Amino acid sequence: MKILITGADGQLGSELKISSRSSDDQFIFTDIEKFDITNKDMIESFLIKNRINLIINCASYTAVDRAEEEPELAKKINSFGTKNLSVISKNLSIPLIHFSTDFIFDGRKNIPYTEDDKGNPLSVYGATKLESEINVNKYSYRSIIIRTSWLYSTFGNNFVKTMIKLGNAKNLIKVISDQYGSPTYAKDLAESILKIINYEKSFAAKNNNSILFSDNVTKRHQIYHYSNEGIITWYEFAKAIMDIGNIDCEILPITTEEYKVLAKRPKYSVLDTKKIQRDYNMAIPFWKDSLKECIEKLNY
Ligand SMILES: NC(=O)c1ccc[n+]([C@@H]2O[C@H](COP(=O)([O-])OP(=O)(O)OC[C@H]3O[C@@H](n4cnc5c(N)ncnc54)[C@H](OP(=O)(O)O)[C@@H]3O)[C@@H](O)[C@H]2O)c1
């Protein structure tokens, strides 16, 4: 298969570059210069010319606070860009794997969110990602949407790298202790995507079918939740980063109200991951084990 990765210079795309090395499939990695999801002509000609069989859409506007100040740009990329990709790939019968976020939820629950829970975003970013989901479901050929949360990796900018930098520069950092969620190591997510592709390929082969996601004939569009196992606050996350990284910096717990940022975030955005574990027979690593692996890599 020829698999296109969009937004491949970001965290998840960079991890996919590494994980896919062991795959038999051919991966084509692009970012905005070669494949801009807001440019319809570029999308169509690229997909046809390269005879793409599957798209993994890692392209996204992900600056949560900045989105409050430039909502048009966030909407252009996350909502309209995803619509372009969905409509054109449907015309060419190409299935799509797309990513969304725990920030589509309002955080009023106190038990993990399932795939059937209704989105009610608190921020511009969350709203544009919910729109991206609606567009994928409405316009794409066949699709899997994977909602993930608190993504980090050795690549790009993320909470883990910011904490390490701040921890090395300061004696004390204040971190929010009343927002609950689950961190996700992008490497784990990348590996799970490859497992899904292999599972779908062997399912299609067993059924003498060349179409991916063909077991979902009546439900061609599936949503899944994927995050590492365990529920923590940003404060606990920061403490673990200092402990594992051997960084001598005190972490002080503060409330959401004490930390002024532009975008409102859900107080509780834990994702229930049972469906993806069951459907694809996959085990998800515990957050602290994955954090250790990432910090070891950063220190290496
Ligand atoms: N990061 C998180 O904490 C988090 C949490 C939950 C869900 N997610 C979701 O997980 C997915 C992957 O996130 P990530 O952290 O890997 O994102 P990321 O690091 O921000 O990567 C996104 C990539 O897409 C590129 N891009 C932006 N506009 C584009 C366009 N018009 N066409 C093509 N590429 C474009 C970005 O380029 P520039 O850098 O130049 O803009 C960047 O390289 C996203 O769908 C995100 O919403 C992320």
The ligand as an SDF file (V2000), in Angstrom:
LIG
                    3D

 48 52  0  0  0  0  0  0  0  0999 V2000
   -0.5010   18.0210   20.8110 N   0  0  0  0  0  0  0  0  0  0  0  0
   -1.4290   17.5920   21.6530 C   0  0  0  0  0  0  0  0  0  0  0  0
   -1.3170   17.7170   22.8760 O   0  0  0  0  0  0  0  0  0  0  0  0
   -2.6620   16.9030   21.1120 C   0  0  0  0  0  0  0  0  0  0  0  0
   -3.6250   16.4610   22.0180 C   0  0  0  0  0  0  0  0  0  0  0  0
   -4.7560   15.8260   21.5290 C   0  0  0  0  0  0  0  0  0  0  0  0
   -4.9100   15.6300   20.1690 C   0  0  0  0  0  0  0  0  0  0  0  0
   -3.9580   16.0740   19.3000 N   0  0  0  0  0  0  0  0  0  0  0  0
   -4.1800   15.8800   17.8650 C   0  0  0  0  0  0  0  0  0  0  0  0
   -3.2220   14.9420   17.3870 O   0  0  0  0  0  0  0  0  0  0  0  0
   -2.8620   15.2640   16.0360 C   0  0  0  0  0  0  0  0  0  0  0  0
   -1.3500   15.3640   15.9240 C   0  0  0  0  0  0  0  0  0  0  0  0
   -0.9000   16.3560   16.8300 O   0  0  0  0  0  0  0  0  0  0  0  0
    0.6230   16.8180   16.8820 P   0  0  0  0  0  0  0  0  0  0  0  0
    0.9070   17.1930   18.2910 O   0  0  0  0  0  0  0  0  0  0  0  0
    1.4770   15.8370   16.1800 O   0  0  0  0  0  0  0  0  0  0  0  0
    0.5300   18.1680   16.0300 O   0  0  0  0  0  0  0  0  0  0  0  0
    1.7360   19.1070   15.5790 P   0  0  0  0  0  0  0  0  0  0  0  0
    3.0060   18.6670   16.2050 O   0  0  0  0  0  0  0  0  0  0  0  0
    1.2720   20.5210   15.7640 O   0  0  0  0  0  0  0  0  0  0  0  0
    1.8280   18.7800   14.0190 O   0  0  0  0  0  0  0  0  0  0  0  0
    0.8960   19.2280   13.0920 C   0  0  0  0  0  0  0  0  0  0  0  0
    1.6250   19.4420   11.7820 C   0  0  0  0  0  0  0  0  0  0  0  0
    0.6810   19.8720   10.7890 O   0  0  0  0  0  0  0  0  0  0  0  0
    1.2870   20.9380   10.0650 C   0  0  0  0  0  0  0  0  0  0  0  0
    0.2820   21.7550    9.3750 N   0  0  0  0  0  0  0  0  0  0  0  0
   -0.3300   22.8930    9.8070 C   0  0  0  0  0  0  0  0  0  0  0  0
   -1.1570   23.3560    8.8440 N   0  0  0  0  0  0  0  0  0  0  0  0
   -1.0780   22.5010    7.8020 C   0  0  0  0  0  0  0  0  0  0  0  0
   -1.6840   22.4350    6.5200 C   0  0  0  0  0  0  0  0  0  0  0  0
   -2.5400   23.3860    6.1080 N   0  0  0  0  0  0  0  0  0  0  0  0
   -1.3760   21.4180    5.6860 N   0  0  0  0  0  0  0  0  0  0  0  0
   -0.4950   20.4630    6.0670 C   0  0  0  0  0  0  0  0  0  0  0  0
    0.1330   20.4640    7.2570 N   0  0  0  0  0  0  0  0  0  0  0  0
   -0.1670   21.4770    8.1280 C   0  0  0  0  0  0  0  0  0  0  0  0
    2.0440   21.6960   11.1310 C   0  0  0  0  0  0  0  0  0  0  0  0
    2.9660   22.6040   10.5670 O   0  0  0  0  0  0  0  0  0  0  0  0
    3.3350   23.9330   11.4480 P   0  0  0  0  0  0  0  0  0  0  0  0
    4.0140   23.4530   12.6730 O   0  0  0  0  0  0  0  0  0  0  0  0
    4.2200   24.6830   10.5020 O   0  0  0  0  0  0  0  0  0  0  0  0
    2.0270   24.6260   11.7340 O   0  0  0  0  0  0  0  0  0  0  0  0
    2.7010   20.5370   11.8740 C   0  0  0  0  0  0  0  0  0  0  0  0
    3.8950   20.1200   11.2430 O   0  0  0  0  0  0  0  0  0  0  0  0
   -3.6050   16.5610   15.7040 C   0  0  0  0  0  0  0  0  0  0  0  0
   -4.7770   16.2590   14.9950 O   0  0  0  0  0  0  0  0  0  0  0  0
   -3.9600   17.1390   17.0540 C   0  0  0  0  0  0  0  0  0  0  0  0
   -5.1220   17.9370   17.0030 O   0  0  0  0  0  0  0  0  0  0  0  0
   -2.8310   16.6930   19.7430 C   0  0  0  0  0  0  0  0  0  0  0  0
  1  2  1  0
  2  3  2  0
  2  4  1  0
  4  5  1  0
  4 48  2  0
  5  6  2  0
  6  7  1  0
  7  8  2  0
  8  9  1  0
  8 48  1  0
  9 10  1  0
  9 46  1  0
 10 11  1  0
 11 12  1  0
 11 44  1  0
 12 13  1  0
 13 14  1  0
 14 15  2  0
 14 16  1  0
 14 17  1  0
 17 18  1  0
 18 19  2  0
 18 20  1  0
 18 21  1  0
 21 22  1  0
 22 23  1  0
 23 24  1  0
 23 42  1  0
 24 25  1  0
 25 26  1  0
 25 36  1  0
 26 27  1  0
 26 35  1  0
 27 28  2  0
 28 29  1  0
 29 30  1  0
 29 35  2  0
 30 31  1  0
 30 32  2  0
 32 33  1  0
 33 34  2  0
 34 35  1  0
 36 37  1  0
 36 42  1  0
 37 38  1  0
 38 39  2  0
 38 40  1  0
 38 41  1  0
 42 43  1  0
 44 45  1  0
 44 46  1  0
 46 47  1  0
M  CHG  2   8   1  16  -1
M  END
$$$$
